[in-house]
Amino acid sequence: MKLKAIALATTAALVSTGGAQAQEVLEMTSAFGKNLPILGTAGVDFVEKINSISESVEFEHFDPGELVPTLEALDAVSNGSVDAAYTTAGYWQGKITAASLFAAVPFGPEAGEFLAWMLYDDGAELFQRMYDENGYNVRVTPCGIIAPETSGWFKNEINTLADLEGLNMRFFGLGAEVMERLGVSTSLLAGGDIFPALERGAIDATEFSMPRIDARLGFYNIAKFNYFPGWHQPATLFELLINKDVWEGLDERSQKQIEVACLANITTNYAEGEATNFEAMADNEANNGVTNMTWSPEILAAFEENWNAVAADLAAEDEYFAEVWADLQEFREGYKVWNDAIYLPRPRGN
């Protein structure tokens, strides 16, 4: 009884003197709804991870539009109206030319190579510099990654490049620049806005993400031809943005816990995508009337040729894009030595 009395007295003293550390709650908007597989669950999973290991900081998850629209999250975090955002830098392509190089690179690195550049070469440093030099008051942390996406849902079969001309299509990031060169009119829509646009005919085709994710959004109800491989997004990286003043106000332990939670989230995000998409592809064909299509070698070659031209143009126009592009290309040249030696060869499209 005496020991219990001492313990109770000690607890009371801690509370009365402020010895118990107050928990800081950060409001986090996500670019993806929590019920959306892989993309949405990643934001929820991150919050569960950080809240389970930290005693001094807690994140509260909000779906797109509850605090700010998806495409306004960067500005909202920068100006402090929102504490944090789980999103992807490709959404800022219209604001920052180099942004999509930190999200998804057409004919670029797959997940392992992308993470190698990001975490063990210059990627993370260049990522933060991009925001700093463009006047954004944010701290960025890589916080998720997925393997290739599909490259589009079309109402009609695409047999030649001429079949693309004149289409209105939702398209993400740098791949949109390629499609524009091929006569496609592109627009960037948040996930929840795509199906209504398809339904009313505002767009003729769309890409968004992986088969399981796209199935949840119901694209197969309107567009029955789903094309592979995802040349425009061989991997897609996701970011955690935190207002820099908020970040600097956190103690070092909390900052490290956030980084650790993001690294763990990268693992589970990648694994969920790899584990669940083959069933979605089979179900689309068996039950949803979808035909899974493979781009012809000629069309893929045209995509790649036009991407190389886009990259050269953007590097000539924007100094920071040129710096990041050169750094990534240098890393990829070195990585190729390892990749070509150690991995079994796979024909393109398989």
N, C-alpha and C positions, 0 to 999 in steps of 0.2 A: 504494500500500500504506500509505503514511503517513497519507493522508486516511481510509482505511478504519479504521485503528487508532485514530485520534482519534474517529471516529464511534462505534466500539464502546465506547471508554472513556467517552464522554459518556453513552451509553445506560446503561451499568452504573452510572455515578454517579447518574443520575436515579432508577434503581430502588432503589439502596442508600440514598439520602437521602430517598426518598418523594416525589421530584419528579413521578413519574408519578401522575396522578389516579386514585384508586380509583373504580370504577363502582358506583353504588348500584342494587340490584335491588329493584323494587317488585312485590309479588304482587298481581295484579288479577283479581278474580272478574268474570265476565260474566253478565248476566241471560239470555243466549241462547247455546245451544250453537254451537261453532265450525263445525259442519257445516250449520247452518241458513242458507239464502241470505238476503242483505241484512241481516237483523238480526244473525245470528251472525258473518257475514263482516266486518261493520263493526268489531266488537271486535278480531278478528284483524288487520284492516287497520290499525287504529290502532296496535297494538303493533308491527307491521312498520314503520310510518312513524316512530314515535318512536325505535325502536331503530336505525334507519338514519341518523338525523341527530344523535343525542346520543352523546357520548363519556363522559358522567358519570352518566347515569341509564338504566336498562334496565327494561322492563316484562316480566313473565312472565304469560301468559294462562292462566286456569283456567276451565273450563266450570262451569255451574250445579251446585251440590251438591258439587263437589270441595273447596272451602274452606268455603262456607256456602250454604244454600238461597237462591234468588233473592229471596224476600221478606224476607230477613234481612240483605241486603247493606248497607243504610244504617246500621243499628245496628252491624254488624261493622266498617265503615270508621270510624265515629265513635269507637268504643271502642278502635280500634287493633289488633284481632285480624286485620284484613285491611288492607293498605295502600291499596287502590284498588278501584273498581268501575265497570264500564261498564254502564249501566242506564238507566232512565227514571223520572222523578219520579212518574209516574202510579201506580207501585207503592206509593207512600207515602200514597195518598189516605186510608187508614184512620187514619194517624198525624197528618197535617197537612192541614187542609181545603183550603188553597190549592195543594197540591202539583200537582194535575193541570192547573192553569192554565199550568204550565211544561212540560207534556208534550203534551196534546192538548185542544183546546177545541171542544166541539160547535158546529157552524155558525160556527166561528171562522176564524182566519187560515189560509190555505194557506202552503206552505213559504216563499215569498219574503217575504210580509208578516210571518210569524212571526219569521224571521231579522232582518228590518229592526227590529222592536220589540226583539228580544233584543240585537242587537249595536250598534244606533245610537240606541236610545231608552233606556228605563229597565229593560228586561227583565232583563238580566244582573245589575244591581245588586239588583233586587227578588228575584231567584232566590237570590243569596247571603244576603241578609238573612233570607229565609224560614228557611234552615237555622240561621243564627246565633241568631235570636230564639226558635227552638224547641229550642235547647240542643244542636244537633248539631255535633260537632267535625270538620267537613268543609269542603273547598274544592271548589266546583262549577265545571265548565267545560262549556259546550255542546259536544257532540262528535259529533253525527250528526243527520240528519233524513231523514224519508221523506215522500212525497206521500200522498194519502188511501189508507186501507185499505178493504177491503170491510166492510159493516156486519152481516154475519152469515151463518152456515150453519144452515139449518133442515131438519128432516126432512120437513116438510110446507109447502106453499105458504101464504104469508101474504097474504090478500086484504083483511082488515079488521083494525082494532085488536082486535076481540074474539078473533081468532086468536092474539094474543099472550098473552092472559090465562091465568095458571096455568102458563106455561112456566118451567122451570128453565134458566137460561142463564149461561154464562161471559161476563162482560162487564168491560171495562176502564174505569177512570177515571170521569170525570164523566158519560159516557154511561150508565153503570149507574144513576145517579140518575134519569135520564129513564125508563129501562125499568122501574124499580121503580114509578114513578108510573103506568105503564100496565099494572100487574098482573103483571109478570115478576119472578120471584125470581132475583136475580143472585148470582154468586160470582166472586171473582178467583182464577184458577188460573194457575200458571206454565205456559209452553208445553208442556213435556213431560208435564204432568199432564192435559191437555185430552182427548186421544184416549181414554185409558183411562176417563175419566169419561163420555164419549159412549158408549163401547162397552158399559159396564155399566149405562147408563141413569140415572146420577146427574145428568146434565144432558141436556136435550132439544135444545139448540141452543148455538152458540158464535160469538163473533167472536174473532179473534186478530190477523191482520195482512193482508198482501197475498196475491193468488192464488198466486204462486209459493211463498211461504213456507207458506201453508196447505196447498198440495198436498204439500209435503214431509212435513207432519205427518199427511196421510192423512184429513182430515176428510170428503173426498168419498166415502169408503167407507161412511159412515153417513148423512150429511146431503147431499142432492142439490140443494138450492136455495140458491144463493149470491147474496146481495142487495147491490145498489149503489144510490146512492153511499154513501161512508163519511161520513155526516153527523156522526158522533160523533168522528171523527179526520180532519179535513181535512188535517192535517199532524201528525206525531208527532216530538217533539224527544227526543234522547237525551243523557245527561249522563255526564261522567267525574267521579266523586267520588274525592277523595284525602284521606286523613286530614290534618287541618290541621297537626298537629305535623310530619308527614312533609313536607308541602308547604313549610312555613316553614323546614325544614332543607335544602331544595334551594337551590342558587345561582340567581341571577336568570336566568342563561343557560338553565339547565335548565327553569325555569318557563316561559320564553318558547318554548322548543322544544316543550314539551307543548302550549301554546296553539296554536302553528303546526300541529302534527300534528293537533290536533282540528279546526282550520279546514279543513285538507286533507281530513280524514275526512268532514266534513259534505258536501263536494263529491262524493266518490266514493260515499258512502252514498246520497245523493239520486239520483245518476246511475244507479247499479245498479238501484234500484227502478223508475225510469222506463224503463229499457232492456229489462227482462226480464219484465214482467208481462203484456203483451198476448199473448205466446206462451203463457203459463200459462193465461190465460182461454180461449183457443182450444182448447188441449189438454184442459182440463177438460170442455169441451162435446163435443169430438170423441171422446175416449178414456175419459173417466171418468164419463160419464153425468150430468154436472152441467148444470143449467139456470141460466144467468146471468140474474138477475132485476133489475128496476128498481122501486124503491118507487113507489107511486102518489103523485101530488101531494097527495092528501088525507092519506095516512099521513105523508109528509114534513112537511106543515104541522103535524100533531099532534105529531111529534117536536120541531119547532122551538118550538111553543107551550109544550110542557112543559119544554123546556130553559130558556126564558126565565123560567119560574116557579121552576125549580130554582136558577138563578143568583141571582134576587132573594132567595130564601130563604137561600141560603148567605151572601150578602152581609149580610143582616140578622143572621145568627147569628155570623159570624166577622169581626172587624175587619180582619185582614190580607187575607183573601179580598176584602173590599170594597175595600181600597186597591189591590190588584193588578188586580182586575176593572175599577175605574174608570180606572186608568192605561192598561190595554189598550184599553178602549172609546174613550178620548180619542185614542189613537194611531190606532185604526181609523177614526175619523171623519175625521181628517186624511188618512189613506191612501186613503180612499174617493174623494177629489177626484182623486187620481192614477189610481187603479184604473179609475174610471168613464170617465176621459178617454182613457186610453192603450191599454187592452186591448179587443179585439173582444168583443162580448157573446156569452155562451154560455148557452143555456137550461139550467136546473137539470137535473142528471142526465145531461147529454151530456159 
